[in-house]
Amino acid sequence: MFLILLTSVISTVWAGDDPPTPMSNKDAIALVQTNADYVWTLVAAALVFFMQAGFAMVEAGFTRAKNAINIMMKNLMDFSMGTLAFWAIGFGLMFGASSSGWLGTSGFFLSDFKVGGDPWVLAFWMFQVVFAATAATIVSGAMAERTKFTSYMLYSVFVCGIIYPVFGSWAWGGLFHGGGWLEKLGFIDFAGSTVVHSVGGWAALAGAIVLGPRIGKFTKDGKVRPILGHNLPLAALGVFILWLGWFGFNPGSTTAASKDIAMIFVNTNLAAATGAILAMITSWMRIGKPDVGMSLNGALAGLVAITAPCASVSPLSAVIIGAIAGIIVVLSVFFFDKIKVDDPVGAISVHGVNGAWGTLAAGLFNIGGTSPKIIGVQLLGIGACFLWTFGTAFILFKIIDKTVGLRVTPEEEREGLDYTEHGGNAYPDFEVSSYVQT
């Protein structure tokens, strides 16, 4: 395809009576490179968008059948509502020009785009909006099976419109017209271990705390009672879809069709594979069996952890980063169970905790060398993300809880959100039990 495009462009540049010159050759090559950058960025955006399907499958598979429709609706609406919120205000807050470097002030409603002007803002916006939606959909997993649908749509707008873009402006504002204070310090987060995943993970932690655990998750004496997901093959399919989508998430963050994407592809794949293996081994040692749920989350943990350093570490380092992520995610899931934070899909452990680990790893394993200053900036970014995201999300969820209400009634939760919130049944040909022992 690119050869045909190159031939067409060169023919156009050379058309007429004037003979070709070195400058005309240079112009033709530059035009082809520009068009290739557009194509690669939008193809990568499509891959990241497909991750919404992966999240939907993972969340549905790890939860009960009586809530499957609710999961599908939430994944549909967080992208739809998030798209409009990011178009209206989020993109301007994240990438608009400002004198302070703290917050954008232009670009609302895609105002940077002018008909007849440079259309790069459209390609860049499309790539960024799928990232914003990813941050929002992470939250839904940790709050699954007991959240009001109207409340979910409300907080999706705030995550995509304010919480994610503000922190994103600090770390990534310079990618367009802005210039954030963290990136000026040298903060390394190439594709969003912290900017996307930890933002989603820490918001999920705040939501899970405000909501409280599902009915029957913990016994009266404080012991954990597992609530099994209804379709682990569906969850596995979701993980494979997410793994594929990550090949757009990380390499696509170059926003350029360049040779640099080769190492990013390799590092992404190595970390995911190693994360899955080490999570399997760790769960095997802890519970006596190689647990499929932990292994699937191990792959995702490796992917989250390599997202920040994917362009700045060696393949060997990617293996180490993924291995540690696979161990961390299992230990983290047990930790949050111990402190009675109910996260049905492990979103906090996968995205919040391993987002922080990956961001730290970007400094520890930096191929260009590391130093106490680099490590300090990475820790500062991790801390700033937690304080901003958890703090604002906690306040947001408290406000929603005190006004429209955040959690469904116990009766609605026992019946299942598919029927009580949407009047439907995901599996009408099968009897779906809503009984929960208390």
N, C-alpha and C positions, 0 to 999 in steps of 0.2 A: 504494500500500500504506500509506504513512504517513498519507494523508488518511483512509482507512478506519479506521486505528488511532486517529487523533485524534478522529474522530467517535464511535467506540466508547468511548474514555476519557472524553470530555466528557459523553456520555450517562450513563455510570456515575456520574461525579462529581455531575451535576445531578439524579440520580434522587431521588425523594421529594418531599416537600411544600415544602421550602425553595427559594426562588428562587435563581438563580445569583448569585454575588458576585464582585467582582474577585479575591478570594483564591482562590475555587474555580477560576476561570479560570487563575490562576497555577499552582495545583497540577496541573491537568490538563496544561498545557503542559510543566511540569517532568517529569511522568510519561512523556509522549510522548518527550521528549528523552532521558530515561534509557533507555527501551526502544530508541530508535534507536541510542544509544551501544553497547548490547549487540549489536544486530544488526550494526552496522558493524564492530565489533571482531572478531566471530566470522566474518563474511564475509571480512575481511582475513586472519584466521588461516587460513581455507581456501585463500586465494590463495597464502599463503606455504607452506602444506603442499604445494600443487601444484608448487612449485619443486623439491621432491624428484624429481619426474618429469623436470624440466628438467635437473637435475644428472646424473641417471642417463643421459639421452640424450646430453648433452655428453660425459660421461666414456666412455661406450661408443663413441660415434662417433669420438673422438680416439684410441682405443686399438685393439688388434687383435682380430679376430673370435674368436680362441681364448680371450679373456678376458671376453666379453660377459656370460655368466651370472654370473661372479664380480662384475662391476660391479653388476648388478641386485641380487644378494644383499646386497652391502655397503650399497647405498642403502636397501634394505628394512630391514636390521638396524640401521643406525645410527639410523634414526628409531625403530624399535621398542625397541632397547636404550636409546637416549637418552631416550625418553619415560619409561621406568620409572626411570632414574637421576635425571632431573630432578624427577620426582614424589617420589622417595624422599628425596633430599638436595639436589639442585641448586637447586630453587626456594627452599628454606629458607635456604641459604647466600647466595643472591643478594638476596632480598627480606625476610628475617626481621629482626625488630627486634634492635638491639644498642645498648649504651651507647657503644661506641667508634666506631661508624660504619665499622669496617673489615670486619666479617664478621657475617652474620646468625646468629641463634641459635634462631629459631623457624620454624615453617612446614614442618618435615619431614613427608612423607607427606600434604601438603595439610592439615595440622592446623588451619590458620586457618579452614577451612570447617566450619561447623556447620549441621546440618539445621534449617531454619527461619530461618537467619540470612541475611546479605547474600550473594547468590550471585555478586557481582562477582569474588571471588577465583577462581571457576571460569573465567569469561570471560578474566580477565587471565592466569591460568595457561595457558590454551589458546593465547593469543597468544604467550606467552613460550616455551612448549615448542617451537614450530615454529622460533623463532629459535635456540634451543639446538641443535636438530637440524641447522640450516643450518651452524653453526660446525663441527659434527662431520663433515658430508659433504664440506666443502671439503677436508679432510685426505685423503680417499680418492683424489682425483684425482691429487695429487702422488705418492702412494705406489702407484699402480695397477700391475698386471701382475707384481708380485713380492712381495707381502705375504701372509703366512699369514692365512687367514680367521679362525681363532681369535684371533690377535693383534689383528686389526682390531676384533673385537667387544670385546675387553678395553679397548683405548684409546678406543673410542667411549664406553664407560661413564665413563671418567675425564674425557674432554673435557666431556661433558654434565653430569657429576655434580660436578666439582671445578674444572677449569681455567677453563672458560667462566664458571661462576657466581661464582667469586671475583673475577675482574676485573670482571664485570658488576656486582657489588655495589659496587665502588668508583665506578663511573660512573653507574649507574642505580638504586641501592638505594632512593633516595627516591621512586621511582615507586610504591612500595607501602608497606611498613612500615620499610624500612631507611633508610640515609643514608650514602652513600659519601664518602670524603675527596676524590676527584677532582671529583665534582659540587658539593661545597661550595666548591671553588676556582673554579667557573664553567666547567668542562670542557663543550665543546659536541660532542655526538655524538647527534643527534636519533634516528636509526634504526639506527645500528650500523656505520659504516665501520670503526671500531676495535673496538668491543665484540664484534661478530659476525665481521666479515670479516677484520680483521687477526689476531684470535685464531685463526681457522681457518687463515689464511695462514702465520702464524709457527709454528704447530704442524705444518703441512705441511712447512715448511722443515726443522724439526728431524727429522721422520720421513724425509724424502728424504735428508738427510745421513747418518743412522744406517743406512738401508737400502743406500745406494749406488746407482749407476746400473744400468739394465737391461742385460742381456747384449747386446752389439753396439751400444750407444748411442754409445760413443766408440771410435775406432780406437786401435791401439797407440801411434801417434805423437800422440795427443791430439785429433785432429780429430773434429768432430761428424758422426755418421752419422744422418740423419733416420730415425725409425721411424714410418712413416705410419699414421694412423688408418684403420680399415677402412670407415667410413661417415660421410662429411662431411655428407650430407643429414640424417642422424640428429642429428649435432651441431648443425646449423643449427636443426632443430626444437627441440632443447633450449634453445638461446639464446632463441628466440621465446617458449617457455614461461616461461623465467626472466624475460624482459622483462615479460611479463604479470603474473607473480607479484610483481614489484617494485612494481606498483601497489597491492598489499596491504602489502608490506613497508614502504614509506616512508609513504604516506598513512595506513595503518592504525596507525602509531605514534602518531597523535594519540589513539587509543582513544576517539574522540569523533566523532559525526556532526556535523561543523561545516563552515563555509565555508572553513576553513583548508586543507582537503585539495585545493582547486582549484589553488593555486600549487604544492603539493607534487607533484601529478600532472604539471603542466607542466614543472617543473624536472627531475623524474625522466626524463621522455621526452626532453627537449632534451639532457641530458647523455649519454644512451645513444646517441642518433642522432649526435651530434657525435663521441663516442668511436669509433663504428664508422667514420665517414668519415676521421678523422685516423689511425686505425690502418691503414686501407686505403692512404692516401697514404704514410704512413711506410714500410710494408712494400713498396710499389711502388718507393719511392726506394732502399730497401736491397737488394732482391732482383730488381728489374726487372719484377715482376708484381704485380698487386693480389691478395694472398694471402687466401684465404677464411678460413683458420684465424685469422690475425691480425685480420682484420676482425671476426669473431665475438667474439673475445676483447676487441676494442676496445669493442664495445657493452657487454659485461659490465664492463669497466674503468670506463666512464663511469657505469654504474649503481652500482658499488661506491663510486666517488668522490663521487657526489652524495648518498649515503645519510646521511652525517653532516650536511651543510649544507642538505638539501633544504627545510627549513622556515625557513631564516634567510638565504637569498641571493636575489637577483633572477634572473629568467630569463636575462638577459644573462650574469650571473656563472655560471649553470649551464652555458651554452654554453662558456664559457672553461674551466671545471673539467673538463667532458667532453672538450674538445679536448686539454688537457694530459694527461689520463688515457689517451687513445688513443695519444699519442706515447710516454708512459712505458711502457705495457704492452709495446710492441714492443721498445723498447730493453732493458727488463728481461728479457724472454725470451732475448734474445741474450746478455745478461750472465750469466744463470745457466747457460746452455749453456757459456759461456766458462770458468766456474769449475767446470764438471763436476758441477753439481747437476741431476739428471735429473728433470724435472717433465713428465710426459706431456701434461698438459692446460693447463699455464700457470697453475695455481692460485695459486702463490706470487706471481707477477707481478700477476695480476688482483686477488686478495683481500688479500694481505699488503701489497705495495708500494702499490697504489692505495687500499687502506684507509687507509694512513698519509697519502697525498696528500690524500684527501678530508677527513680530520680536520684537517689543516693548513689546507686551503682554507676550512673552516668558520670559522676565525679570520681568514684573510686577506680574505675576501669578505663578512664578517658585515654584514647589511643595517642593523644597529643601530650600526655603527661598529666599528672595530678599534683595537687598541692593543698596545704591547709586552707588557703583562700578559696579554692574551687569547692572543696568539701563544705566549707562554711556557707558559701552562697547556696549550694544545693540544700543544706539543712534549713537555711533561712526561707527558701522557696517552699519547702515542705511544710514548715511551721506556719508560714503566712497563708498557705492554702487551707490548712486545717482550721486556723482561727477564723478566717473569713467565711469559708464555706459552712463549717459546722455551726458557727455562731449565727449567721444570717438564716440558714436553713432551719435551725432550731426555733428561732423567733418566728419564722414564717409558719412552721407547722403548729406552733402554739396559737398563733393568731387564727389560723384556719380551724383549729380544734375548738377554740372558744366562740367562733362565729358560726360558720356553716356546718362544723363538725368534721372530724377527720376519720373517725372509725364507724363502721356499721354497727348495728345492734347485735348482741349475742345471738338472737334468734336468726337474724339475717346471715350471720357468719356460719352458724350451724347448717342452715339450709343451703348455703352456697351462693356466691355472688352472681353466678350465671343466671339464676332464676330471679333473685331478689332485686338485682340491679339492672338486668337486661331482659328479663322475661324469656330466657331461652335455655336450651340444654344442648351442650356440645356433642353429646352421644345419645340421641333419642332412642336408639334401638337397644340400649343397654341400661340396666338399673344402676344408678349412681347413688351410693350410700352417703348420707350426710352425717352419720352418727360419729360423734367424738366422745371418747371416754374422758371424764373429768375427775 
